[in-house]
Amino acid sequence: MRKLIVLLACLCLSFPIFGQRNTAAISGTTTDPTGAVVPAAQVTAVQASTGTTTRTRSNDSGFYQIPNLTAGMYSLRVEHAGFQVYVQEGIVLQVDQSATVNVALKVGSQAESVTITEEPPLVDVRTQTLTTVITPQMARELPLNGRNVLQLMTLAPDVSPGGSRCFGQGASRPESKVTFVSASGARSNETAFYLDGGINEDPYTEIANIFPNPDAIQEFSVQSNSYSARFGGRGGGVVNAATRSGGNQFHGSAFEFVRNHNFNAKNYFATSDDGLKRNQYGFSLGGPVQKNKTFFFASWQGTKLRSVPTQNVAVTPTAAQLAGDFSAIGTQLVDPDTNAPFAGNQIPSSRLDPIALKVLSTVPVGAADSGLSFYQTHSQTNDNQWVFRADHNFGEKFRVSARYLYDRLDRPGSFINNNILSVSDDAYWKSQNITLNGTYLPRPNLVGNLTLTYNRVVNIQLGPKKVPGWVGLGVNVADEVAGADVSGGSGFYLAVDGYFSAEWDPLYRVPRSEYDISNNWTYIRGPHTIEFGGEIIREQNILAQIFLSQGYFDFSSQLSGDNLLDFMLGKPTDFQQFSPIYESLYRTLPALYVNDSWKANRRLTVNLGVRWEPWKMFYEQANQISIFTIGDAAKGVRSAVYPNLPPGELVPGDPGVLKTAVKSFYHIFDPRIGLAWDVFGNGRTSVRAGFGIYHDFINVNSNNDTISAPPWALSVDIPFPVSLKDPYQEHDVPFPAFRPFAHSQTFAFPFFGNEFDPSLAYPVIQQWNLAFERQLPKGFMVRAAYEGMQSYHLFGGVEQNAAVYIPGQSTFENVQDRRPMGQYFTSNSINTATGTASFNGLTLSLEKRATQGLTFLAGFRWAKMLDDLNGAGTSLGQSDYTTSDPKFDRGLSSVDVNKQFIGSYVWQLPTARSLGFFGRHVIGGWQSSGILTLRAGFPFSVLSGLDYSYSGNGIDRADLIGDPHLSGDRPKAAKLRKWFNTAAFAFNAPGTFGTSGRDILRNPGVATFDFSLSKAFPLKFGHFAETQRIDFRAEAFNLFNHPNYGRPDRTLTHRNFGRILSTVTDPRMLQFALRYSF
């Protein structure tokens, strides 16, 4: 295998070229006035902005194709002896577009010419891929809260958000607000991101790295279904973006966008506004160094954000509860030590734990009727982004480009009003992406590309120094683990189920890098357009984390009948503590592919492709990885490397254990098949169909889980410790711990286990579609598409040590005694791949390119997605199964959006030139744009809140005993108090996991309209008198201030069960901008 990778690297580097994937193509047929084909016609494409010229000739069938063109505006010139010269201007090519321009030559002298200004149809008659393009005008003119262009991914009608707050508060980078989307039913972390032909992802999170600001982005496409073998590594969609470049004319901009809390509406649940002040400002500049040869482009954007959000909500103790008065709770509370009832639910002050009271002194007091507490947090960020790009043409056969993207965001920590719920750590993110591109055309029918990309993200977070952790509060735990860098501050983890939680770590440091070499060739021979090439990706991830260094206390078992009272009595459900985690992961991923686009006749194109892409796990520098099998555990097989590990847990160095724990698969060949039928042969109507098989790679977080458990880290997991003050009472303290651990190291049993299943298989994702497209008058194009997806072997966790239910003998407290390997493990989850998913959807869309001042894109989707594990966001992107039977969890996906409508427009209002100066300067120059979003809510399950299965999993669902739905005609206040029929649910019967299905209810839907209105003022002076202008812009996000409510409290034991306490989008927010451009 190493020889193959070396050979592939040599192949990629053997050509002195650079190139890119985010290109476009022009193709068509040359004919005479009778319709007969005209072979050997010379076809020339000239890019308007740079003068770059590309030539080819039509073949014996009259077919021509010019691939690998940079997105932008072109003119096309066709010449042949005996015919007039054909010129078509204003051809706009978009990223990943294959435009069809059929040329009908007229008999005459070559001294004569005929010029066509009509744009080619938007209909795709060449590929099977379903693609939506976000044009330069859309990226710069549509209202964007935070100027994050990736928000526009959801304008694609077959793309939906992968979480309820993916784009809240106008995210300006992935780390601050994660950009998860689901394309054509794929999981939320299965979308690939490319920038200027090079990969632009965070290899740690599998989401996008930082993308350029709108003034630096040219455009991007979203390929959502059945993309070609040229792309791989993911099983969902492909986002392919291009940055702006210089040209023969200087162009640039200077801008500032301002938001202020004085212009914003208040969050529906908040008691005051958020105090927001945000300024985003910067410039862009591009132009020639040498005309038609060398060009440059540069951009900078700075962002300063200051806010004090007030919509944060938690359930906290009321004044009465702090005094020991729990009489407002209707159930009888008991003393966990004696099981005797507290008379009148009055708790003697002598029974209240002093450490719990210290913590509660730093928590705001809840409202008397509901316990709700709205509190402030402080957000302060400084973000600076730079983009530099250079392009050079060495002639018609060789051109190169280089681009550097840099972004750094700093966020100081906060601690407001002595409230630990407001704590945030000091953090900074630094992102870089360098891409070298070029194209080499040795012959008119052969084009070669090479892309070199370096991608790096660094994230460092340090815990607060002025806020005490558990040690500072008087808990008897180790104040630090030997050898750990605790310069960041304290550590604190607390969760009181149904009430509040707070958490922070002393240190979290994750630098990661990615290197990508991609070589691609396009060869045109007769009716065949053959693409072939390969790539090598090298990923490196380093993790240093002091995690739960002072312990984690969980209160969720209602030992007294109420979790808050459990906390105030100092009776935890569980206590965990870990030594520091250190990890260095790397892997090399090679790939080869070939595509053949065969024009079977003038109307039918057949696309065939295959991609070879081995599936490989990460290597860890110190071989920190573990496997576990029930079979070895039953046989008593122990590790020879670490003999004190539990039976069944083995590590590299043990017989038969690989350094990657799981074997690699080198035999993977993913096929791609597609048909494109130009129904009438004029490029205006098409029927397309596609099918492809893809696979996805395991992410870094799965390895992180394994190194947090022995033998790579020492951990303690104590169910039902005696007290909050002294959780180690009756238990050994394994800390301090010294790394590296000796092979004779002993471990504190039982501990939380996490290992790999050595038989883990790679995920298989199948996609297919059938689409109809029709070009309509006035530049409109309509599409109707059916899309399908089926996935197997999806990543997930399976519990291996669930407690066995014994009728009449099972209690919360004896759960550990009933676990099959209770003397060694508490929970023991293995990382495996048994998940399945399916998707079927119908999409209708209407699109209009920028003609007559209007750009329009609207789409409706009706779909259904089923799976048996939740979407991305946990260790493997999934959560554990509720039971060992996946069928029990088969249901609607947590990211299923069964109905959605997304519409966007940019409209330049016509100028009343007949009214002279008044018409041109007062009435003229106005522009309006907007985005309308109507989307169904995400599904959710109703939870019991208590472990009545007595399995120790803690994820039991409630029993369904009635109709859970309530009338939608109720007043809004009634809906917020009770979104669903809470009386339809009851606690699950002992020894069962609940009779209610998974994700049987839905959150409220989302309805927003973002609006922008701008006025352009031409500046008719100076060197750029013909093009320079100033735009004043006013934008309103959620213009009608429609509150979009979040998921109701879904846990039966919670005080606010069924009640909605949050929103998933912002209230109306206004933004004003000035932008100078030329």
RARA-V9356 format. One record per backbone hydrogen bond with DSSP energy under -1.0 kcal/mol. NH is the residue of the N-H (numbers start at 1). CO is the residue of the C=O. If there is no record, write none. Layout:
{{NH:CO} {NH:CO}}
This chain:
{{5:1} {6:2} {7:3} {8:4} {9:5} {10:6} {11:7} {12:8} {13:9} {17:15} {19:450} {23:21} {24:69} {25:97} {26:66} {27:99} {28:64} {30:62} {31:103} {32:36} {35:32} {38:30} {40:58} {42:79} {43:56} {44:77} {45:54} {46:75} {47:52} {48:73} {51:47} {54:45} {56:43} {58:41} {59:63} {62:59} {64:28} {66:26} {69:24} {72:93} {74:91} {75:46} {76:88} {77:44} {78:86} {79:42} {83:80} {84:106} {85:112} {86:78} {87:114} {88:76} {89:116} {91:74} {93:72} {96:23} {97:94} {99:25} {101:27} {103:29} {105:31} {108:82} {112:109} {114:85} {116:87} {130:225} {132:222} {134:220} {139:135} {140:136} {141:137} {142:138} {146:144} {151:148} {152:149} {153:150} {154:151} {155:152} {156:153} {159:156} {160:182} {162:180} {170:167} {177:173} {180:178} {182:160} {184:158} {186:183} {190:187} {192:237} {194:239} {195:198} {196:241} {198:195} {200:193} {202:207} {206:202} {209:200} {216:213} {218:242} {219:242} {220:134} {221:240} {222:132} {223:238} {224:130} {231:228} {236:190} {238:223} {239:192} {240:221} {241:194} {242:219} {244:216} {248:49} {251:286} {253:284} {254:1076} {255:282} {256:1074} {257:280} {258:1072} {259:278} {261:276} {263:260} {264:261} {265:1068} {277:306} {278:259} {279:304} {280:257} {281:302} {282:255} {283:300} {284:253} {285:298} {286:251} {287:296} {289:294} {290:294} {293:290} {294:290} {295:391} {296:287} {297:389} {298:285} {299:387} {300:283} {301:385} {302:281} {303:383} {304:279} {305:381} {306:277} {307:379} {308:274} {314:373} {315:499} {316:371} {322:318} {323:319} {324:321} {325:320} {326:345} {329:326} {334:560} {335:340} {339:335} {342:333} {345:342} {346:343} {347:324} {351:348} {352:349} {353:568} {357:353} {358:354} {359:355} {360:356} {361:357} {362:359} {363:360} {366:317} {367:372} {371:367} {373:314} {375:312} {377:309} {379:307} {381:305} {382:410} {383:303} {384:408} {385:301} {386:406} {387:299} {388:404} {389:297} {390:402} {391:295} {392:400} {393:293} {394:398} {399:439} {400:392} {401:437} {402:390} {403:435} {404:388} {405:433} {406:386} {407:431} {408:384} {409:429} {410:382} {411:427} {414:424} {419:416} {420:362} {422:419} {423:420} {424:414} {426:462} {427:411} {428:460} {429:409} {430:458} {431:407} {432:456} {433:405} {434:454} {435:403} {436:452} {437:401} {439:399} {440:448} {441:397} {443:446} {446:443} {447:522} {448:440} {449:520} {451:518} {452:436} {453:516} {454:434} {455:514} {456:432} {457:512} {458:430} {459:510} {460:428} {461:508} {462:426} {463:506} {470:491} {473:469} {474:471} {475:470} {476:725} {477:475} {484:481} {486:484} {489:486} {490:464} {492:504} {494:502} {495:553} {496:500} {497:555} {499:496} {502:494} {504:492} {508:461} {509:544} {510:459} {512:457} {513:540} {514:455} {515:538} {516:453} {517:536} {518:451} {519:534} {520:449} {521:532} {522:447} {523:530} {524:445} {525:528} {528:525} {529:597} {530:523} {531:595} {532:521} {533:593} {534:519} {535:591} {536:517} {537:589} {538:515} {539:587} {540:513} {541:585} {542:511} {543:583} {544:509} {545:581} {546:507} {551:548} {552:576} {553:493} {554:574} {555:495} {566:562} {567:563} {568:564} {569:565} {570:567} {571:566} {573:554} {574:554} {575:718} {576:552} {577:716} {578:548} {579:714} {581:545} {583:543} {585:541} {586:619} {587:539} {589:537} {591:535} {592:612} {593:533} {594:610} {595:531} {596:608} {597:529} {598:606} {599:527} {600:598} {601:604} {605:676} {606:598} {607:674} {608:596} {609:672} {610:594} {611:670} {612:592} {613:668} {615:665} {619:586} {621:584} {623:620} {625:623} {627:650} {628:756} {633:629} {634:630} {635:631} {637:632} {645:642} {648:637} {649:646} {650:627} {654:651} {657:654} {661:658} {662:660} {665:615} {670:611} {672:609} {673:691} {674:607} {675:689} {676:605} {677:687} {678:603} {679:677} {679:685} {686:773} {687:677} {688:771} {689:675} {690:769} {691:673} {692:767} {693:671} {694:765} {703:700} {704:700} {705:701} {706:702} {707:703} {709:706} {712:709} {716:577} {718:575} {720:573} {729:726} {731:728} {745:742} {749:747} {751:824} {753:827} {755:829} {756:626} {757:831} {760:757} {764:792} {765:694} {766:790} {767:692} {768:788} {769:690} {770:786} {771:688} {772:784} {773:686} {774:782} {775:684} {776:780} {780:777} {781:847} {782:774} {783:845} {784:772} {785:843} {786:770} {787:841} {788:768} {789:839} {790:766} {791:837} {792:764} {794:835} {796:832} {798:830} {800:828} {803:951} {804:818} {809:806} {815:812} {822:819} {824:821} {825:821} {826:751} {829:753} {830:798} {831:755} {832:796} {835:794} {837:791} {838:866} {839:789} {840:864} {841:787} {842:862} {843:785} {844:860} {845:783} {846:858} {847:781} {848:856} {849:779} {851:849} {851:854} {854:851} {855:906} {856:848} {857:904} {858:846} {859:902} {860:844} {861:900} {862:842} {863:898} {864:840} {866:838} {867:891} {868:836} {877:874} {881:797} {888:885} {889:886} {890:887} {891:867} {893:865} {896:893} {900:861} {901:934} {902:859} {903:932} {904:857} {905:930} {906:855} {907:928} {908:853} {909:926} {913:911} {915:912} {916:913} {920:916} {921:917} {922:918} {923:918} {924:919} {927:1014} {928:907} {929:1012} {930:905} {931:1010} {932:903} {933:1008} {934:901} {935:1006} {936:899} {940:1001} {943:1050} {944:956} {948:946} {950:947} {957:993} {958:942} {959:986} {961:984} {975:971} {976:972} {977:973} {978:974} {979:1058} {981:964} {982:980} {984:981} {985:982} {986:959} {991:948} {992:989} {996:958} {1001:940} {1003:938} {1006:935} {1008:933} {1010:931} {1011:1036} {1012:929} {1013:1034} {1014:927} {1015:1032} {1016:925} {1017:1030} {1019:1028} {1021:1019} {1025:1022} {1027:1024} {1028:1024} {1029:1077} {1030:1017} {1031:1075} {1032:1015} {1033:1073} {1034:1013} {1035:1071} {1036:1011} {1037:1069} {1039:1009} {1041:1038} {1046:1062} {1049:1059} {1052:943} {1054:1051} {1057:1054} {1058:1049} {1059:1056} {1060:976} {1064:1044} {1069:1037} {1071:1035} {1072:258} {1073:1033} {1074:256} {1075:1031} {1076:254} {1077:1029} {1078:252}}
